Amino acid sequence: MTAVGEEMHALVERLYPLCRSITGDGVRATLDIVNEYLPLQVHEVPTGTQVLDWTVPQEWNIRDAYIADASGNRVVDFAASSLHVLGYSVPVSRTMPLSELRDHLHTLPDHPAWVPYRTSYYKPEWGFCLAQETLDAMPDGEYEVRIDSTLADGHLTYAEHVVPGQVPDEVIVSCHVCHPSLANDNLAGIAVATFLARALAETTPYYTYRFIYAPGTIGAITWLARNKDRVYQVKHGLVLACAGDRGQLTYKQSRRGDAEIDRVLRHVLEASERPHRIAEFTPYGYDERQYCSPGFDLGVGSLTRTPYASYPEYHTSADNPDFVSPEAMADTLAVCREAFTVLDRNRRYLNLSPYGEPQLGRRGLYDALGGRSDTKQAQMAMLWVLNLSDGDHTLLDVAERSGLPFDTVADAADALHGAGLIKA
């Protein structure tokens, strides 16, 4: 997985300088780069479109922004980092004293070398974000303040990629594309989702997998509004974010708490013996709260490493490409692949010979296991599958009750199905 981790990290580095927001050319540029890795269907939703209880806002774009001192030196420069401007800042071109400018400056006094990430999406405002040490070095006096931005009718942009499955029932994988230069939140999630889609495309999955790249909150709400009549096809889902830091994995359960995706992630994380944490659902966080809103109540959980707002670098300039590691992203990707393998193979079966134990030897089933290193486990798995194939128990139920590896149980079910002893 090291090579894949390095590729994902390279994608994070490419995306990092772009100025993303909930609308605008930064989102389009991001999706253009992702489109080099896998084909995307891009959707443009006009300003003013009603989406559930929300309205698609005006589109924001920015060309330049700075604060210059009396000598013309840019002490704060958007060209150096997209974090330097308050997201969705209205245009401004003025000269003002530092005493007046301070009301529009955002810093982190507890981390004086870091630049915070701040936005004002739905309230007309302007401002700059800068390091506290930069502000402390600014003498009183007049400063030129310029934000060359536009707020105008345009579009909200999101994209999808679909990996066709054997059935139309869908698994959605969602990541947000609205944050500017933040590597863990959200670029690592974009990278993991992209390489997960590529990996699934090399298989023949049972479910259809729909990858959603959308701005946070308003983007997921827009997708739900536009897919309200077919959302019943979504059987499972996962929101990916904060996927590249060095902390342990955290799975936040769906609103239901007992959705199949919840059980699968719990099982995979526990069976892998990775350090991890299982968190209860809360209606705050990433877009799982939209997919799990009571009107939809989809079985969608959230996979992160260190959760949002739980690490000092969160929403600051310290969340840079050095903060995320190829190994951590590769590990997140591996867990997703393991989980979706279980999800794809998890079935309910019915024993077609339920009266007594069918004779496996004369069907060649025992002989077929002779070359396996886990022959005894495989034989026990067959017996467990036969016993619990009553139409009510899933293969995950069998694995958890028997204590056997899920793959061994699923392989046993495949063999029994091929011998005509069980049916799905």
Secondary structure as UniProt FT lines:
FT   HELIX           2..15
FT   TURN            16..17
FT   HELIX           25..35
FT   TURN            36..37
FT   STRAND          41..46
FT   TURN            47..48
FT   STRAND          50..51
FT   TURN            52..53
FT   STRAND          54..55
FT   STRAND          59..68
FT   TURN            70..71
FT   STRAND          74..77
FT   TURN            78..80
FT   HELIX           82..84
FT   STRAND          92..97
FT   HELIX           98..101
FT   HELIX           102..104
FT   STRAND          105..106
FT   TURN            109..110
FT   TURN            112..113
FT   STRAND          128..129
FT   HELIX           132..136
FT   STRAND          142..152
FT   STRAND          155..163
FT   STRAND          170..176
FT   HELIX           183..188
FT   HELIX           189..201
FT   STRAND          208..214
FT   TURN            216..217
FT   HELIX           218..226
FT   TURN            227..230
FT   HELIX           231..233
FT   STRAND          234..240
FT   STRAND          249..252
FT   HELIX           260..272
FT   STRAND          276..279
FT   HELIX           288..291
FT   TURN            294..296
FT   STRAND          300..304
FT   TURN            308..309
FT   TURN            312..315
FT   TURN            317..318
FT   TURN            321..323
FT   HELIX           326..345
FT   STRAND          348..351
FT   HELIX           361..363
FT   HELIX           365..368
FT   TURN            369..371
FT   TURN            373..374
FT   HELIX           375..388
FT   STRAND          390..394
FT   HELIX           395..402
FT   HELIX           406..418
FT   TURN            419..420
FT   STRAND          422..423
//
